[in-house]
Amino acid sequence: MAEYKRLLKYIVIGIFTTLITWIIWTVLFNLSSGLDINKEIRFSTSQFIASSSTILLSFYLNRKITFKDKARRHKQKRFTILNAFAVYLASPLLASLFTFLTQLLLPGIFNDEILKLMGLAAGMVINYTGQRFWLYKHE
């Protein structure tokens, strides 16, 4: 039962920080539409900046609420490494997925928002797994 509550707290915090990430991504992606840069680069760059900007908020909320951890210094470094891994892994995958789904496989079916949600969901799974079994493995 405790694991269920922890997961539920993580999901609620994830939804909150995802909304913030979504807003930042949408603003950046739309602002960059006038630039002479291909859509895949704009997509993944906006994803990287938006995700990077919510890392500290996510760390603080999950440390205090989800995992109720008091030790901070070494875990903040691990958290940053974990999130950087997730962002660096997710951003290129999103760009590739975007190209594959929108141009080759199912043109017109997947829009930017659906692909963004898929990327955010993948990032949440990577982050929870890393936090639960690497960052806070002893709690």
PyMOL CGO cylinders between C-alpha atoms (Angstrom):
from pymol import cmd
from pymol.cgo import CYLINDER

trace = [
    CYLINDER, 0.00, 0.00, 0.00, 2.85, 2.40, 0.81, 0.3, 1, 1, 1, 1, 1, 1,
    CYLINDER, 2.85, 2.40, 0.81, 4.30, 1.89, -2.66, 0.3, 1, 1, 1, 1, 1, 1,
    CYLINDER, 4.30, 1.89, -2.66, 0.92, 2.66, -4.22, 0.3, 1, 1, 1, 1, 1, 1,
    CYLINDER, 0.92, 2.66, -4.22, 0.67, 5.94, -2.28, 0.3, 1, 1, 1, 1, 1, 1,
    CYLINDER, 0.67, 5.94, -2.28, 4.23, 6.85, -3.24, 0.3, 1, 1, 1, 1, 1, 1,
    CYLINDER, 4.23, 6.85, -3.24, 3.49, 6.17, -6.90, 0.3, 1, 1, 1, 1, 1, 1,
    CYLINDER, 3.49, 6.17, -6.90, 0.26, 8.19, -6.72, 0.3, 1, 1, 1, 1, 1, 1,
    CYLINDER, 0.26, 8.19, -6.72, 2.12, 11.17, -5.20, 0.3, 1, 1, 1, 1, 1, 1,
    CYLINDER, 2.12, 11.17, -5.20, 4.77, 10.87, -7.89, 0.3, 1, 1, 1, 1, 1, 1,
    CYLINDER, 4.77, 10.87, -7.89, 2.11, 10.86, -10.60, 0.3, 1, 1, 1, 1, 1, 1,
    CYLINDER, 2.11, 10.86, -10.60, 0.34, 13.94, -9.19, 0.3, 1, 1, 1, 1, 1, 1,
    CYLINDER, 0.34, 13.94, -9.19, 3.63, 15.84, -8.95, 0.3, 1, 1, 1, 1, 1, 1,
    CYLINDER, 3.63, 15.84, -8.95, 4.51, 14.59, -12.42, 0.3, 1, 1, 1, 1, 1, 1,
    CYLINDER, 4.51, 14.59, -12.42, 1.25, 15.88, -13.84, 0.3, 1, 1, 1, 1, 1, 1,
    CYLINDER, 1.25, 15.88, -13.84, 1.83, 19.27, -12.22, 0.3, 1, 1, 1, 1, 1, 1,
    CYLINDER, 1.83, 19.27, -12.22, 5.41, 19.61, -13.48, 0.3, 1, 1, 1, 1, 1, 1,
    CYLINDER, 5.41, 19.61, -13.48, 4.35, 18.20, -16.86, 0.3, 1, 1, 1, 1, 1, 1,
    CYLINDER, 4.35, 18.20, -16.86, 1.79, 20.99, -17.22, 0.3, 1, 1, 1, 1, 1, 1,
    CYLINDER, 1.79, 20.99, -17.22, 4.51, 23.53, -16.56, 0.3, 1, 1, 1, 1, 1, 1,
    CYLINDER, 4.51, 23.53, -16.56, 6.82, 21.75, -19.02, 0.3, 1, 1, 1, 1, 1, 1,
    CYLINDER, 6.82, 21.75, -19.02, 4.01, 21.64, -21.58, 0.3, 1, 1, 1, 1, 1, 1,
    CYLINDER, 4.01, 21.64, -21.58, 3.38, 25.37, -21.29, 0.3, 1, 1, 1, 1, 1, 1,
    CYLINDER, 3.38, 25.37, -21.29, 7.08, 26.21, -21.67, 0.3, 1, 1, 1, 1, 1, 1,
    CYLINDER, 7.08, 26.21, -21.67, 7.44, 23.80, -24.60, 0.3, 1, 1, 1, 1, 1, 1,
    CYLINDER, 7.44, 23.80, -24.60, 4.37, 25.19, -26.38, 0.3, 1, 1, 1, 1, 1, 1,
    CYLINDER, 4.37, 25.19, -26.38, 5.55, 28.78, -26.00, 0.3, 1, 1, 1, 1, 1, 1,
    CYLINDER, 5.55, 28.78, -26.00, 9.08, 27.98, -27.22, 0.3, 1, 1, 1, 1, 1, 1,
    CYLINDER, 9.08, 27.98, -27.22, 7.94, 25.77, -30.09, 0.3, 1, 1, 1, 1, 1, 1,
    CYLINDER, 7.94, 25.77, -30.09, 5.45, 28.37, -31.31, 0.3, 1, 1, 1, 1, 1, 1,
    CYLINDER, 5.45, 28.37, -31.31, 7.87, 31.27, -30.91, 0.3, 1, 1, 1, 1, 1, 1,
    CYLINDER, 7.87, 31.27, -30.91, 10.46, 29.38, -32.95, 0.3, 1, 1, 1, 1, 1, 1,
    CYLINDER, 10.46, 29.38, -32.95, 8.06, 28.76, -35.85, 0.3, 1, 1, 1, 1, 1, 1,
    CYLINDER, 8.06, 28.76, -35.85, 9.29, 31.88, -37.64, 0.3, 1, 1, 1, 1, 1, 1,
    CYLINDER, 9.29, 31.88, -37.64, 12.90, 30.72, -37.57, 0.3, 1, 1, 1, 1, 1, 1,
    CYLINDER, 12.90, 30.72, -37.57, 14.54, 29.03, -40.53, 0.3, 1, 1, 1, 1, 1, 1,
    CYLINDER, 14.54, 29.03, -40.53, 15.08, 25.75, -38.62, 0.3, 1, 1, 1, 1, 1, 1,
    CYLINDER, 15.08, 25.75, -38.62, 13.47, 22.43, -39.43, 0.3, 1, 1, 1, 1, 1, 1,
    CYLINDER, 13.47, 22.43, -39.43, 10.56, 21.33, -37.29, 0.3, 1, 1, 1, 1, 1, 1,
    CYLINDER, 10.56, 21.33, -37.29, 12.30, 18.32, -35.74, 0.3, 1, 1, 1, 1, 1, 1,
    CYLINDER, 12.30, 18.32, -35.74, 15.15, 20.49, -34.37, 0.3, 1, 1, 1, 1, 1, 1,
    CYLINDER, 15.15, 20.49, -34.37, 12.67, 23.06, -33.03, 0.3, 1, 1, 1, 1, 1, 1,
    CYLINDER, 12.67, 23.06, -33.03, 10.64, 20.24, -31.47, 0.3, 1, 1, 1, 1, 1, 1,
    CYLINDER, 10.64, 20.24, -31.47, 13.54, 18.55, -29.65, 0.3, 1, 1, 1, 1, 1, 1,
    CYLINDER, 13.54, 18.55, -29.65, 15.22, 21.82, -28.64, 0.3, 1, 1, 1, 1, 1, 1,
    CYLINDER, 15.22, 21.82, -28.64, 11.97, 23.12, -27.15, 0.3, 1, 1, 1, 1, 1, 1,
    CYLINDER, 11.97, 23.12, -27.15, 11.58, 19.78, -25.34, 0.3, 1, 1, 1, 1, 1, 1,
    CYLINDER, 11.58, 19.78, -25.34, 15.10, 19.96, -23.93, 0.3, 1, 1, 1, 1, 1, 1,
    CYLINDER, 15.10, 19.96, -23.93, 14.73, 23.53, -22.64, 0.3, 1, 1, 1, 1, 1, 1,
    CYLINDER, 14.73, 23.53, -22.64, 11.25, 22.95, -21.20, 0.3, 1, 1, 1, 1, 1, 1,
    CYLINDER, 11.25, 22.95, -21.20, 12.25, 19.74, -19.42, 0.3, 1, 1, 1, 1, 1, 1,
    CYLINDER, 12.25, 19.74, -19.42, 15.48, 21.21, -18.12, 0.3, 1, 1, 1, 1, 1, 1,
    CYLINDER, 15.48, 21.21, -18.12, 13.64, 24.17, -16.66, 0.3, 1, 1, 1, 1, 1, 1,
    CYLINDER, 13.64, 24.17, -16.66, 11.43, 22.02, -14.40, 0.3, 1, 1, 1, 1, 1, 1,
    CYLINDER, 11.43, 22.02, -14.40, 14.12, 19.68, -13.05, 0.3, 1, 1, 1, 1, 1, 1,
    CYLINDER, 14.12, 19.68, -13.05, 14.72, 21.55, -9.79, 0.3, 1, 1, 1, 1, 1, 1,
    CYLINDER, 14.72, 21.55, -9.79, 11.02, 21.97, -9.06, 0.3, 1, 1, 1, 1, 1, 1,
    CYLINDER, 11.02, 21.97, -9.06, 10.46, 18.26, -9.62, 0.3, 1, 1, 1, 1, 1, 1,
    CYLINDER, 10.46, 18.26, -9.62, 13.43, 17.39, -7.38, 0.3, 1, 1, 1, 1, 1, 1,
    CYLINDER, 13.43, 17.39, -7.38, 12.18, 19.57, -4.54, 0.3, 1, 1, 1, 1, 1, 1,
    CYLINDER, 12.18, 19.57, -4.54, 8.58, 18.34, -4.68, 0.3, 1, 1, 1, 1, 1, 1,
    CYLINDER, 8.58, 18.34, -4.68, 9.47, 14.65, -4.99, 0.3, 1, 1, 1, 1, 1, 1,
    CYLINDER, 9.47, 14.65, -4.99, 12.11, 14.88, -2.26, 0.3, 1, 1, 1, 1, 1, 1,
    CYLINDER, 12.11, 14.88, -2.26, 9.72, 16.56, 0.17, 0.3, 1, 1, 1, 1, 1, 1,
    CYLINDER, 9.72, 16.56, 0.17, 6.41, 14.92, -0.71, 0.3, 1, 1, 1, 1, 1, 1,
    CYLINDER, 6.41, 14.92, -0.71, 6.92, 11.62, -2.54, 0.3, 1, 1, 1, 1, 1, 1,
    CYLINDER, 6.92, 11.62, -2.54, 10.04, 10.21, -0.90, 0.3, 1, 1, 1, 1, 1, 1,
    CYLINDER, 10.04, 10.21, -0.90, 10.13, 12.39, 2.28, 0.3, 1, 1, 1, 1, 1, 1,
    CYLINDER, 10.13, 12.39, 2.28, 13.88, 12.59, 2.16, 0.3, 1, 1, 1, 1, 1, 1,
    CYLINDER, 13.88, 12.59, 2.16, 15.93, 14.94, 4.32, 0.3, 1, 1, 1, 1, 1, 1,
    CYLINDER, 15.93, 14.94, 4.32, 19.38, 14.35, 2.81, 0.3, 1, 1, 1, 1, 1, 1,
    CYLINDER, 19.38, 14.35, 2.81, 19.88, 16.63, -0.13, 0.3, 1, 1, 1, 1, 1, 1,
    CYLINDER, 19.88, 16.63, -0.13, 23.36, 17.23, -1.46, 0.3, 1, 1, 1, 1, 1, 1,
    CYLINDER, 23.36, 17.23, -1.46, 24.36, 13.92, -2.98, 0.3, 1, 1, 1, 1, 1, 1,
    CYLINDER, 24.36, 13.92, -2.98, 20.83, 13.19, -4.13, 0.3, 1, 1, 1, 1, 1, 1,
    CYLINDER, 20.83, 13.19, -4.13, 20.48, 16.49, -5.94, 0.3, 1, 1, 1, 1, 1, 1,
    CYLINDER, 20.48, 16.49, -5.94, 23.51, 15.56, -8.05, 0.3, 1, 1, 1, 1, 1, 1,
    CYLINDER, 23.51, 15.56, -8.05, 22.08, 12.11, -8.78, 0.3, 1, 1, 1, 1, 1, 1,
    CYLINDER, 22.08, 12.11, -8.78, 18.68, 13.62, -9.56, 0.3, 1, 1, 1, 1, 1, 1,
    CYLINDER, 18.68, 13.62, -9.56, 20.25, 16.03, -12.04, 0.3, 1, 1, 1, 1, 1, 1,
    CYLINDER, 20.25, 16.03, -12.04, 22.16, 13.18, -13.69, 0.3, 1, 1, 1, 1, 1, 1,
    CYLINDER, 22.16, 13.18, -13.69, 19.01, 11.07, -13.89, 0.3, 1, 1, 1, 1, 1, 1,
    CYLINDER, 19.01, 11.07, -13.89, 16.96, 13.88, -15.41, 0.3, 1, 1, 1, 1, 1, 1,
    CYLINDER, 16.96, 13.88, -15.41, 19.70, 14.85, -17.84, 0.3, 1, 1, 1, 1, 1, 1,
    CYLINDER, 19.70, 14.85, -17.84, 19.81, 11.23, -18.97, 0.3, 1, 1, 1, 1, 1, 1,
    CYLINDER, 19.81, 11.23, -18.97, 16.03, 11.18, -19.43, 0.3, 1, 1, 1, 1, 1, 1,
    CYLINDER, 16.03, 11.18, -19.43, 16.03, 14.50, -21.31, 0.3, 1, 1, 1, 1, 1, 1,
    CYLINDER, 16.03, 14.50, -21.31, 19.03, 13.62, -23.50, 0.3, 1, 1, 1, 1, 1, 1,
    CYLINDER, 19.03, 13.62, -23.50, 17.48, 10.25, -24.24, 0.3, 1, 1, 1, 1, 1, 1,
    CYLINDER, 17.48, 10.25, -24.24, 13.95, 11.55, -24.77, 0.3, 1, 1, 1, 1, 1, 1,
    CYLINDER, 13.95, 11.55, -24.77, 14.77, 14.57, -26.97, 0.3, 1, 1, 1, 1, 1, 1,
    CYLINDER, 14.77, 14.57, -26.97, 16.51, 12.73, -29.84, 0.3, 1, 1, 1, 1, 1, 1,
    CYLINDER, 16.51, 12.73, -29.84, 13.96, 9.93, -29.62, 0.3, 1, 1, 1, 1, 1, 1,
    CYLINDER, 13.96, 9.93, -29.62, 11.15, 12.47, -29.89, 0.3, 1, 1, 1, 1, 1, 1,
    CYLINDER, 11.15, 12.47, -29.89, 12.71, 14.03, -32.97, 0.3, 1, 1, 1, 1, 1, 1,
    CYLINDER, 12.71, 14.03, -32.97, 13.12, 10.61, -34.61, 0.3, 1, 1, 1, 1, 1, 1,
    CYLINDER, 13.12, 10.61, -34.61, 9.64, 9.52, -33.59, 0.3, 1, 1, 1, 1, 1, 1,
    CYLINDER, 9.64, 9.52, -33.59, 8.22, 12.79, -34.89, 0.3, 1, 1, 1, 1, 1, 1,
    CYLINDER, 8.22, 12.79, -34.89, 9.83, 12.28, -38.30, 0.3, 1, 1, 1, 1, 1, 1,
    CYLINDER, 9.83, 12.28, -38.30, 8.85, 8.61, -38.50, 0.3, 1, 1, 1, 1, 1, 1,
    CYLINDER, 8.85, 8.61, -38.50, 5.22, 9.03, -37.45, 0.3, 1, 1, 1, 1, 1, 1,
    CYLINDER, 5.22, 9.03, -37.45, 4.39, 12.28, -39.20, 0.3, 1, 1, 1, 1, 1, 1,
    CYLINDER, 4.39, 12.28, -39.20, 6.19, 11.80, -42.48, 0.3, 1, 1, 1, 1, 1, 1,
    CYLINDER, 6.19, 11.80, -42.48, 6.65, 8.11, -43.13, 0.3, 1, 1, 1, 1, 1, 1,
    CYLINDER, 6.65, 8.11, -43.13, 4.18, 5.96, -41.24, 0.3, 1, 1, 1, 1, 1, 1,
    CYLINDER, 4.18, 5.96, -41.24, 0.98, 7.89, -40.56, 0.3, 1, 1, 1, 1, 1, 1,
    CYLINDER, 0.98, 7.89, -40.56, 1.08, 11.36, -42.05, 0.3, 1, 1, 1, 1, 1, 1,
    CYLINDER, 1.08, 11.36, -42.05, -1.62, 13.59, -40.60, 0.3, 1, 1, 1, 1, 1, 1,
    CYLINDER, -1.62, 13.59, -40.60, -2.51, 11.29, -37.69, 0.3, 1, 1, 1, 1, 1, 1,
    CYLINDER, -2.51, 11.29, -37.69, 0.01, 12.31, -35.02, 0.3, 1, 1, 1, 1, 1, 1,
    CYLINDER, 0.01, 12.31, -35.02, 0.22, 15.99, -34.20, 0.3, 1, 1, 1, 1, 1, 1,
    CYLINDER, 0.22, 15.99, -34.20, 2.82, 17.79, -32.07, 0.3, 1, 1, 1, 1, 1, 1,
    CYLINDER, 2.82, 17.79, -32.07, 0.75, 17.57, -28.90, 0.3, 1, 1, 1, 1, 1, 1,
    CYLINDER, 0.75, 17.57, -28.90, 0.22, 13.80, -29.10, 0.3, 1, 1, 1, 1, 1, 1,
    CYLINDER, 0.22, 13.80, -29.10, 3.92, 13.21, -29.70, 0.3, 1, 1, 1, 1, 1, 1,
    CYLINDER, 3.92, 13.21, -29.70, 4.78, 15.53, -26.81, 0.3, 1, 1, 1, 1, 1, 1,
    CYLINDER, 4.78, 15.53, -26.81, 2.48, 13.56, -24.49, 0.3, 1, 1, 1, 1, 1, 1,
    CYLINDER, 2.48, 13.56, -24.49, 4.13, 10.32, -25.58, 0.3, 1, 1, 1, 1, 1, 1,
    CYLINDER, 4.13, 10.32, -25.58, 7.56, 11.76, -24.83, 0.3, 1, 1, 1, 1, 1, 1,
    CYLINDER, 7.56, 11.76, -24.83, 6.48, 13.08, -21.45, 0.3, 1, 1, 1, 1, 1, 1,
    CYLINDER, 6.48, 13.08, -21.45, 4.99, 9.71, -20.52, 0.3, 1, 1, 1, 1, 1, 1,
    CYLINDER, 4.99, 9.71, -20.52, 8.23, 7.96, -21.46, 0.3, 1, 1, 1, 1, 1, 1,
    CYLINDER, 8.23, 7.96, -21.46, 10.19, 10.50, -19.43, 0.3, 1, 1, 1, 1, 1, 1,
    CYLINDER, 10.19, 10.50, -19.43, 7.97, 9.92, -16.39, 0.3, 1, 1, 1, 1, 1, 1,
    CYLINDER, 7.97, 9.92, -16.39, 8.57, 6.17, -16.54, 0.3, 1, 1, 1, 1, 1, 1,
    CYLINDER, 8.57, 6.17, -16.54, 12.35, 6.64, -16.85, 0.3, 1, 1, 1, 1, 1, 1,
    CYLINDER, 12.35, 6.64, -16.85, 12.41, 9.17, -14.01, 0.3, 1, 1, 1, 1, 1, 1,
    CYLINDER, 12.41, 9.17, -14.01, 10.24, 7.21, -11.57, 0.3, 1, 1, 1, 1, 1, 1,
    CYLINDER, 10.24, 7.21, -11.57, 12.22, 4.04, -12.14, 0.3, 1, 1, 1, 1, 1, 1,
    CYLINDER, 12.22, 4.04, -12.14, 15.49, 5.87, -11.63, 0.3, 1, 1, 1, 1, 1, 1,
    CYLINDER, 15.49, 5.87, -11.63, 14.29, 7.73, -8.56, 0.3, 1, 1, 1, 1, 1, 1,
    CYLINDER, 14.29, 7.73, -8.56, 12.73, 4.71, -6.92, 0.3, 1, 1, 1, 1, 1, 1,
    CYLINDER, 12.73, 4.71, -6.92, 15.52, 2.22, -7.53, 0.3, 1, 1, 1, 1, 1, 1,
    CYLINDER, 15.52, 2.22, -7.53, 18.65, 4.40, -7.75, 0.3, 1, 1, 1, 1, 1, 1,
    CYLINDER, 18.65, 4.40, -7.75, 18.11, 7.72, -6.04, 0.3, 1, 1, 1, 1, 1, 1,
    CYLINDER, 18.11, 7.72, -6.04, 15.89, 6.65, -3.11, 0.3, 1, 1, 1, 1, 1, 1,
    CYLINDER, 15.89, 6.65, -3.11, 16.60, 2.93, -3.16, 0.3, 1, 1, 1, 1, 1, 1,
    CYLINDER, 16.60, 2.93, -3.16, 16.98, 2.61, 0.64, 0.3, 1, 1, 1, 1, 1, 1,
    CYLINDER, 16.98, 2.61, 0.64, 13.71, 4.31, 1.61, 0.3, 1, 1, 1, 1, 1, 1,
]
cmd.load_cgo(trace, "trace")
